[in-house]
Structure formats: C-alpha cells, structure tokens
Amino acid sequence: MATQPNPESIFKSPLAIFCAFGAISVAVWWGTLASLFALALRDEQYTHILLVLPMSTALIFMGWEPPAGMSGSSTAAGASLLLIAVLARAGMASTALPSAADVRLSLNILALVTWWMGAFIFSFGAVAFRRALFPLGFLLGMVPLPQFVLDPLVGLLQQGSTTSAHWFFAAAGIPVEQTGTLVHIPGLTLEVAPECSSIRSSMMLLVTTMFLAQLLLVSPWRKTVVVAAAIPLSVLKNGLRIFALGTLATKVDPGFLTGRFHRQGGIIFFLIALAGIFLLFWILRRGENQNPQVPGNASQNARSTR
C-alpha cells in the first residue's frame, strides 16, 4: 500500500523553506531584477551578470551534499542576514535617502544576494553554507558596479591595452609611439577609447575563469594563480586586437578599422585568451595529478618512518 507524503514534513523540508524564501525575494525585488537584467542586455559593460546566477546554481548542485542538520546558531545567523536584507531594501525604497540610480541598483542587488545567503543558512544550516561558500559568494558578481567604480577600471583597461598594443607593434618591428591612449604608427593613429577598452570581454573572461577554477582545480593557490592570470591576459588580448586592426588597416585595407572585423572580431581574441587560460589549467592540473591529496598517504608515510 503506497504511503501518502506527510504535508507537515514537506512544509518543514529545507528545500521547501528555501524555495519559499526564494519566491518572496522574487516578489519583493521583482522590479530590481527586471532593471538588472535590462541593464545587462542593454549595456555591454554588464553582460557578464547574465552568467553569474546559472554558474553559481550549477556549482551548488554539482557539489551538493545532504544537509547535516540545523542548529540554533544557524537559524539565528540566517535570520540576522534576512533582517539585514529587509532593512537595506526598505532603506533603498525610501526617497529620504538620496543616491544615484546606479548606486541604488547596486545596493538593492547586494541586499537581494544577502537575502539569498540568509535563506540558505536558515534552510540548510551553517555546515551546508560553508560547503557552498564559493558559489554563494560568487553571486556577488551579480551586483553591478556603480559608474564611479567602473570608470577607473575602464581607464586602467584603456591604458593597459594601449601599452600592450605598443609592445606588439614594437615586437613586430613597426615604428610606434604612444601618447596617453593614442598609438601612432606610420600612416595611422589609433585611439583606444573607453568603448574599446574591452571591459565586456574582460569581465566575461574573469567570471568564466573563476567558474572553471572552482570546477577543475582543488588547490586554493592554483585557483588564485589562474584567476589572477585572467587579468593580464584580458589586457594582452585587447592589445593584440588593436595591433591586428592597425596592421591590417595599414597593410591590407583601411576598411578594417570600420568593418565587421572591428565590430564583431572581439570573439576571436576572447577565444585566444581563453585558450591561454585552458593551457594554464592543463599545467596546473598536471601538478595536482602528480601530487594527489590522498587521505591515507600521510598516515602510511608516518608508519613507514617509524
């Protein structure tokens, strides 16, 4: 005879509790989420935000283990984060707190992520939270950087891309001079404007590298190395793109500066940088395979030296 599920046990299920908190968050932050995704679809500086939630969810599911049980401290910690999120959301809804629209959106999304973290602790416990710390922290990538933070980053990418393009031209034996974000070569002056800073592909590369590092590597220092490598690779691949455009424009056809390759060719250089990241993954994974962390090895070695 088939047993009927107990409604009370379903209601008390950690997953059901978490889903209820999730539904509440969607209802409360619906307008904020709509604004966030509209921004990510409209402005290429924020396209990477579209990757964060599915990547974080995938990492949680792939590393999932049954919750070890709840405790009073877990419930209190989760409830505290939920309360902080509610207070932050109420503060952002108040017209008495003046701030720019982009700052309000950032703080609202930060409050939403805080709510999700509190809901996770409240539903599954502190042990499960510690196991899922990286994917939950990864959700902070959904917080859009305000313009006053983003502008200096774009400026650094502009300067770095200009300098790396200078290096590529010099390495190819092409006479080159650099003035600020201008690169002068015979017959052509290239300006690395803010929209040419490659902020979109750089953020996409960084987010993708962080996801793959968590997925493919075990050692924390190896993860740090590969993520750190994504930053200079982003600058170098944009410098290579500027070098390629300048060379093709002066040697083949000036139309390359305004043609399809200029507008849509960024994917080629993104893939080149991604290939460099995968090469680094291959090297670092070989190091892990040659030094496997086998739990029994330490005790065996200790016995052999006695």
Secondary structure in CASP SS format (residue, H / E / C, confidence):
PFRMAT SS
TARGET T0000
AUTHOR 0000-0000-0000
METHOD secondary structure of the structure
MODEL  1
M C 1.00
A C 1.00
T C 1.00
Q C 1.00
P C 1.00
N C 1.00
P H 1.00
E H 1.00
S H 1.00
I H 1.00
F H 1.00
K C 1.00
S C 1.00
P H 1.00
L H 1.00
A H 1.00
I H 1.00
F H 1.00
C H 1.00
A H 1.00
F H 1.00
G H 1.00
A H 1.00
I H 1.00
S H 1.00
V H 1.00
A H 1.00
V H 1.00
W C 1.00
W H 1.00
G H 1.00
T H 1.00
L H 1.00
A H 1.00
S H 1.00
L H 1.00
F H 1.00
A H 1.00
L H 1.00
A H 1.00
L H 1.00
R H 1.00
D C 1.00
E H 1.00
Q H 1.00
Y H 1.00
T C 1.00
H C 1.00
I H 1.00
L H 1.00
L H 1.00
V H 1.00
L H 1.00
P H 1.00
M H 1.00
S H 1.00
T H 1.00
A H 1.00
L H 1.00
I H 1.00
F H 1.00
M H 1.00
G C 1.00
W C 1.00
E C 1.00
P C 1.00
P C 1.00
A C 1.00
G C 1.00
M C 1.00
S C 1.00
G H 1.00
S H 1.00
S H 1.00
T H 1.00
A H 1.00
A H 1.00
G H 1.00
A H 1.00
S H 1.00
L H 1.00
L H 1.00
L H 1.00
I H 1.00
A H 1.00
V H 1.00
L H 1.00
A H 1.00
R H 1.00
A H 1.00
G H 1.00
M H 1.00
A H 1.00
S C 1.00
T C 1.00
A C 1.00
L C 1.00
P C 1.00
S C 1.00
A C 1.00
A H 1.00
D H 1.00
V H 1.00
R H 1.00
L H 1.00
S H 1.00
L H 1.00
N H 1.00
I H 1.00
L H 1.00
A H 1.00
L H 1.00
V H 1.00
T H 1.00
W H 1.00
W H 1.00
M H 1.00
G H 1.00
A H 1.00
F H 1.00
I H 1.00
F H 1.00
S H 1.00
F H 1.00
G C 1.00
A H 1.00
V H 1.00
A H 1.00
F H 1.00
R H 1.00
R H 1.00
A C 1.00
L H 1.00
F H 1.00
P H 1.00
L H 1.00
G H 1.00
F H 1.00
L H 1.00
L H 1.00
G H 1.00
M H 1.00
V C 1.00
P C 1.00
L C 1.00
P C 1.00
Q H 1.00
F H 1.00
V H 1.00
L H 1.00
D H 1.00
P H 1.00
L H 1.00
V H 1.00
G H 1.00
L H 1.00
L H 1.00
Q H 1.00
Q H 1.00
G H 1.00
S H 1.00
T H 1.00
T H 1.00
S H 1.00
A H 1.00
H H 1.00
W H 1.00
F H 1.00
F H 1.00
A H 1.00
A H 1.00
A C 1.00
G C 1.00
I C 1.00
P C 1.00
V C 1.00
E E 1.00
Q E 1.00
T E 1.00
G C 1.00
T C 1.00
L E 1.00
V E 1.00
H E 1.00
I E 1.00
P C 1.00
G C 1.00
L E 1.00
T E 1.00
L E 1.00
E E 1.00
V C 1.00
A C 1.00
P H 1.00
E H 1.00
C H 1.00
S C 1.00
S C 1.00
I H 1.00
R H 1.00
S H 1.00
S H 1.00
M H 1.00
M H 1.00
L H 1.00
L H 1.00
V H 1.00
T H 1.00
T H 1.00
M H 1.00
F H 1.00
L H 1.00
A H 1.00
Q H 1.00
L H 1.00
L H 1.00
L C 1.00
V C 1.00
S C 1.00
P H 1.00
W H 1.00
R H 1.00
K H 1.00
T H 1.00
V H 1.00
V H 1.00
V H 1.00
A H 1.00
A H 1.00
A H 1.00
I H 1.00
P H 1.00
L H 1.00
S H 1.00
V H 1.00
L H 1.00
K H 1.00
N H 1.00
G H 1.00
L H 1.00
R H 1.00
I H 1.00
F H 1.00
A H 1.00
L H 1.00
G H 1.00
T H 1.00
L H 1.00
A H 1.00
T H 1.00
K H 1.00
V C 1.00
D C 1.00
P H 1.00
G H 1.00
F H 1.00
L H 1.00
T C 1.00
G C 1.00
R H 1.00
F H 1.00
H H 1.00
R H 1.00
Q H 1.00
G C 1.00
G H 1.00
I H 1.00
I H 1.00
F H 1.00
F H 1.00
L H 1.00
I H 1.00
A H 1.00
L H 1.00
A H 1.00
G H 1.00
I H 1.00
F H 1.00
L H 1.00
L H 1.00
F H 1.00
W H 1.00
I H 1.00
L H 1.00
R H 1.00
R H 1.00
G H 1.00
E H 1.00
N H 1.00
Q H 1.00
N C 1.00
P C 1.00
Q C 1.00
V C 1.00
P H 1.00
G H 1.00
N H 1.00
A H 1.00
S H 1.00
Q H 1.00
N H 1.00
A H 1.00
R H 1.00
S H 1.00
T C 1.00
R C 1.00
END
